[in-house]
Amino acid sequence: MELLISKNIARLRRDRNLTQDDLATALDVTPQAVSNWERGGYPDITLLPGIANFFGVTIDELMGNDEIGRQEDLKNCYERYTQLETPEERYDLAMEYRRKYPDQIRFTSWAVISGKDIVLAHPELRDEYLPTLRELCEKMMDRPTYREYAIRYMTILCEENELDEWLEKAAVNTFYTRRSNLISRYQSLDDNANAYLQMSLMNLEHFSSFLDERFLDALGSVKKAEYHRNILVQMDALRTDGRLPDGWLLLYGYKSLVLAACLFGSSQENEGWAAFDTGMGMMKTWFAFPEDAALDLGGGELFGGLKIRKNWYYAVAPDGKEHRLFDSISLVFYTPARLHEFLTDPRWTWFNSVRDDPRFVQAAEWAKSLAEAGEEH
């Protein structure tokens, strides 16, 4: 692997607006030494920790992994992270890579998520982890994409006397969102076509987020079943001639399966199997769509003729242009692998009464085979 230490020292020095003399003074070496490093010479190995610490990077970064190696390392880290079984393991890995790649804020976020899980599972470790988690969340506040996550995590974790402080950091209301700001922009420019498009996107984001909101398991299977019946009624209103638009099949199918679990958990097996068959039927139809499919959402003027990409990252306007969704991305997690995990996760105890039923076994095996087929591609 190519060593890029000379280029890295020069780049890091310039990024901090330092002269070679400034760096030499800080490291207690001669300006000639710094000049030699930047022209292709290597520092003495004993100086590497000090140089790395001065710039706030790891020795590995200072030595200079090439970009291909860096991207491969980042990819491998993600795969390792998702395969680890305990939050402690995930926390340690995230902290390791946060030190290794200080420019990658994602590892800070991973560390906070894993640390949160540790504290919630082991309250006795709260005092040990909370100061670090608070510090990490403060760093996330500087990144617009991660700011709201940091506020959410600290609202969960903070001491009672800190709660108001963290709540004050959150938006006062949902009016000044990214999407509403775009609507205001186009309205101010009298660009009614784009304002209407942004309103349609906002409606889609709000509606799908509302439908996908989780209901507390702790309130019991009966209450959760009634909640999901009501959610399905909202989506049924989008039907035309009794047919649900294809774009909603994933969410309707998933909510039907959750309803089935609730009904099984409250010994309503006949109704449970009806919901289960509905859910699996919609899932099978959904996963048969091409990956680049643009699927109808219906809803008339509510969604302005938008269609949805199968990955639920992008909506497609009537003119064919794609638009990134800001607040409806949780649906992308419903992959065949996620469906198989949902059906086989022992934590879903409401499925226990039917796990050995051939219909349930067949559904789980179908999801597993589809997930494995996707991995091969």
C-alpha positions in Angstrom: 0.0 0.0 0.0 1.4 3.4 -1.0 2.7 5.6 1.9 1.4 9.1 1.6 3.0 10.5 4.7 4.8 13.4 2.9 1.6 14.5 1.1 -0.4 14.1 4.3 1.9 16.2 6.5 1.9 19.0 3.9 -1.9 18.8 3.5 -2.5 18.8 7.3 -0.1 21.7 7.8 -1.8 23.8 5.1 -5.3 22.9 6.4 -4.3 24.6 9.7 -2.7 27.6 8.0 0.7 26.7 9.4 4.1 27.5 7.9 6.9 24.9 7.9 8.6 27.0 10.6 5.4 26.9 12.7 5.2 23.1 12.5 8.9 22.7 13.2 8.5 24.8 16.4 5.4 22.9 17.5 7.2 19.5 17.1 10.6 20.7 18.3 12.4 19.9 15.1 14.2 22.0 12.5 12.4 23.6 9.6 14.8 21.7 7.4 13.4 18.4 8.8 9.8 19.5 8.0 10.9 20.5 4.5 12.5 17.1 4.0 9.4 15.3 5.1 7.2 17.2 2.7 9.6 16.5 -0.2 9.4 12.8 0.3 11.6 12.0 3.3 10.2 10.0 6.3 10.2 11.3 9.9 12.0 9.2 12.5 9.5 6.5 13.7 9.7 7.9 17.3 8.2 11.2 16.0 5.1 9.6 14.5 3.0 9.6 17.6 3.7 13.2 18.3 3.0 14.3 14.7 -0.2 12.3 14.6 -1.4 13.7 18.0 -0.6 17.2 16.9 -2.8 16.9 13.8 -5.5 14.9 15.6 -5.2 11.9 13.4 -4.1 8.3 13.8 -0.7 7.1 12.9 -2.4 4.9 10.3 -4.0 8.0 8.7 -0.7 9.9 8.9 1.1 7.1 7.1 -1.5 7.3 4.4 -3.7 4.5 3.4 -4.6 4.9 -0.3 -8.2 5.8 -1.0 -9.1 2.3 -2.2 -7.8 0.8 1.0 -9.6 3.4 3.0 -12.9 2.7 1.3 -12.5 -1.0 1.7 -11.7 -0.5 5.4 -14.8 1.6 5.8 -17.0 -1.0 4.0 -15.6 -3.8 6.1 -16.2 -1.8 9.3 -19.9 -1.4 8.4 -20.2 -5.2 7.7 -18.5 -6.0 11.0 -20.6 -3.5 12.9 -23.9 -5.0 11.7 -22.8 -8.6 12.5 -21.8 -7.9 16.1 -24.2 -9.2 18.6 -23.8 -7.0 21.7 -24.0 -3.2 22.0 -20.7 -3.3 23.9 -18.9 -4.9 20.9 -20.5 -2.3 18.6 -19.6 0.5 20.9 -15.9 -0.6 21.0 -15.7 -0.9 17.3 -17.4 2.5 16.7 -15.0 4.2 19.1 -12.0 2.4 17.5 -13.0 3.7 14.0 -13.9 7.1 15.3 -10.3 7.5 16.4 -9.1 6.0 13.2 -11.2 8.2 10.9 -12.0 11.4 12.9 -13.5 13.0 9.7 -16.2 10.3 9.6 -19.1 11.5 11.9 -21.0 8.3 11.3 -18.7 6.5 13.8 -19.6 9.1 16.4 -23.2 8.4 15.8 -22.7 4.6 15.9 -20.9 5.0 19.3 -23.8 7.0 20.7 -26.4 4.6 19.5 -24.5 1.6 20.9 -23.7 3.5 24.1 -27.4 4.4 24.5 -28.3 0.7 24.2 -25.7 -0.2 26.9 -27.0 2.4 29.3 -30.6 1.4 28.8 -29.8 -2.3 29.3 -27.5 -1.7 32.2 -28.5 1.4 34.2 -25.7 0.7 36.7 -23.2 1.7 33.9 -24.9 5.1 33.4 -22.3 7.1 35.2 -19.5 5.4 33.3 -20.8 6.0 29.8 -22.9 9.2 30.1 -20.1 11.8 30.1 -18.6 10.3 26.9 -22.0 10.0 25.2 -22.8 13.6 26.1 -19.5 14.8 24.6 -20.1 12.8 21.5 -23.6 14.2 21.1 -22.2 17.7 21.5 -19.9 17.0 18.5 -22.9 15.7 16.5 -24.7 19.0 17.1 -22.3 20.7 14.7 -23.4 18.5 11.8 -26.9 19.5 10.5 -27.6 15.9 9.3 -26.9 14.5 12.8 -28.1 17.4 15.0 -31.6 16.1 15.6 -30.4 12.6 16.3 -28.1 14.0 19.0 -30.9 15.8 20.6 -33.1 12.7 20.5 -30.4 10.5 22.1 -29.6 13.0 24.8 -33.3 13.5 25.6 -33.4 9.8 26.2 -30.2 9.6 28.2 -29.7 12.9 30.1 -30.3 13.5 33.7 -33.7 14.9 34.7 -32.1 18.3 35.4 -30.7 18.5 31.9 -33.9 17.6 30.1 -35.1 21.2 29.6 -31.7 22.2 28.2 -31.8 19.5 25.6 -35.4 20.1 24.7 -34.6 23.7 24.1 -32.1 22.7 21.5 -34.8 21.0 19.4 -36.9 22.9 16.9 -39.8 24.7 18.5 -42.2 23.3 16.0 -42.1 21.5 12.7 -42.9 24.5 10.5 -39.3 25.4 9.6 -38.4 22.1 8.1 -36.2 21.6 5.0 -39.3 21.0 2.9 -41.3 23.9 4.2 -38.3 26.2 3.6 -38.3 25.1 0.0 -42.1 25.7 -0.3 -41.5 29.2 1.1 -38.7 29.8 -1.4 -40.8 28.9 -4.5 -43.8 30.8 -3.2 -41.7 33.9 -2.8 -40.5 33.4 -6.4 -44.1 33.0 -7.6 -43.0 29.5 -8.9 -46.3 27.8 -8.1 -45.4 24.6 -10.0 -42.4 24.0 -7.8 -44.2 25.1 -4.6 -47.0 22.6 -5.4 -44.4 19.9 -6.0 -42.7 20.5 -2.7 -46.1 20.5 -0.9 -46.9 17.1 -2.5 -43.5 15.8 -1.3 -44.1 17.2 2.2 -47.5 15.5 2.3 -46.0 12.2 1.3 -43.2 12.5 3.9 -45.7 13.4 6.7 -48.3 10.8 5.8 -45.8 7.9 5.4 -44.0 8.9 8.7 -47.3 9.0 10.5 -48.3 5.6 9.1 -45.0 4.1 10.0 -45.0 5.3 13.6 -44.4 2.5 16.1 -47.0 1.7 18.8 -45.8 0.7 22.3 -45.6 -3.1 22.8 -45.8 -2.5 26.5 -49.5 -1.5 26.1 -50.3 -5.0 25.0 -51.3 -6.9 22.0 -55.0 -5.9 22.1 -54.4 -2.2 22.1 -51.6 -2.6 19.5 -54.0 -4.6 17.3 -56.6 -1.9 17.4 -54.0 0.7 16.6 -52.9 -1.2 13.5 -56.4 -1.8 12.3 -56.9 2.0 12.4 -53.6 2.5 10.5 -54.8 0.1 7.8 -58.1 2.0 7.5 -56.2 5.2 6.7 -54.4 3.4 3.9 -57.6 1.8 2.7 -58.8 5.3 1.9 -56.3 5.4 -0.9 -57.8 2.5 -2.7 -59.3 3.0 -6.1 -62.0 0.5 -7.2 -60.9 -1.6 -4.2 -57.3 -1.7 -5.3 -54.5 -0.3 -3.2 -51.9 1.6 -5.2 -48.7 -0.4 -5.6 -46.6 2.2 -3.8 -48.2 1.4 -0.4 -48.0 -2.4 -0.6 -44.8 -2.5 1.4 -46.1 -0.5 4.3 -49.6 -2.1 4.2 -48.0 -5.6 4.1 -45.7 -4.9 7.0 -48.5 -3.3 9.2 -50.7 -6.3 8.3 -48.0 -8.7 9.6 -47.7 -6.7 12.8 -51.5 -6.8 13.2 -51.3 -10.6 12.7 -48.7 -10.9 15.5 -50.9 -8.9 17.8 -53.9 -11.0 17.0 -52.0 -14.2 17.5 -50.8 -12.8 20.8 -54.4 -12.3 21.9 -55.6 -15.7 20.8 -57.5 -14.4 17.8 -56.0 -16.9 15.4 -58.6 -16.9 12.6 -58.4 -13.1 12.2 -54.6 -13.4 12.7 -54.2 -15.7 9.8 -56.3 -13.5 7.6 -54.0 -10.5 8.4 -50.9 -12.7 7.9 -52.0 -13.9 4.5 -52.8 -10.4 3.4 -49.4 -9.1 4.6 -47.4 -11.9 3.0 -49.3 -11.5 -0.2 -48.4 -7.8 -0.4 -44.8 -8.5 0.5 -44.5 -11.1 -2.2 -45.9 -8.6 -4.8 -43.7 -5.8 -3.5 -40.4 -7.8 -3.7 -41.3 -8.9 -7.2 -41.2 -5.3 -8.5 -38.0 -4.3 -10.3 -35.5 -2.5 -8.1 -35.9 0.7 -10.2 -39.7 0.6 -10.4 -41.6 3.8 -9.9 -44.8 2.8 -8.2 -48.1 4.7 -8.0 -49.2 6.3 -4.7 -52.7 7.4 -5.6 -54.1 10.1 -3.4 -55.0 12.5 -6.1 -54.0 16.1 -5.3 -52.7 15.0 -1.9 -49.5 13.6 -3.4 -49.7 15.5 -6.7 -49.2 12.5 -9.0 -46.0 11.4 -7.3 -44.7 7.9 -7.6 -42.3 6.2 -5.2 -39.1 4.3 -6.0 -38.9 0.9 -4.5 -36.1 1.9 -2.1 -38.3 4.7 -0.6 -35.4 7.2 -0.9 -36.8 9.0 -4.0 -40.2 10.1 -5.2 -40.7 10.6 -9.0 -42.6 13.6 -10.2 -45.0 13.5 -13.2 -42.2 15.0 -15.4 -40.0 12.0 -14.5 -37.6 13.9 -12.3 -36.5 12.3 -9.0 -36.7 14.1 -5.7 -35.0 12.9 -2.5 -37.3 12.4 0.4 -36.2 14.1 3.6 -38.2 12.3 6.3 -39.5 9.0 5.1 -36.4 6.8 4.9 -37.1 4.3 7.6 -39.1 2.2 5.1 -35.9 1.2 3.3 -35.2 -1.1 6.2 -38.0 -3.5 5.1 -35.8 -5.7 2.9 -36.2 -9.5 2.6 -33.5 -9.9 5.2 -35.4 -7.6 7.6 -38.7 -9.4 6.9 -37.0 -12.8 7.7 -35.6 -11.3 10.9 -39.0 -10.0 11.8 -40.6 -13.4 11.3 -37.9 -15.3 13.2 -36.9 -12.9 16.0 -37.7 -14.7 19.3 -38.5 -11.3 20.8 -41.7 -11.3 18.8 -43.3 -13.7 21.3 -46.8 -13.0 19.9 -45.8 -15.3 17.0 -44.9 -18.2 19.3 -48.3 -19.9 19.1 -48.0 -20.3 15.3 -44.3 -20.6 14.7 -44.5 -24.4 14.0 -47.5 -24.0 11.6 -46.6 -24.9 8.1 -47.9 -21.6 6.7 -45.7 -19.6 9.0 -42.7 -21.9 8.4 -43.2 -21.6 4.6 -43.4 -17.8 4.9 -40.1 -17.5 6.9 -38.3 -19.9 4.5 -39.5 -17.8 1.5 -38.2 -14.6 3.1 -34.9 -16.3 3.9 -34.4 -17.6 0.4 -35.2 -14.2 -1.1 -32.7 -12.5 1.2 -30.0 -15.1 0.4 -30.7 -14.6 -3.3 -30.2 -10.9 -2.9 -26.9 -11.3 -1.2 -25.6 -13.4 -4.1 -26.3 -10.5 -6.4 
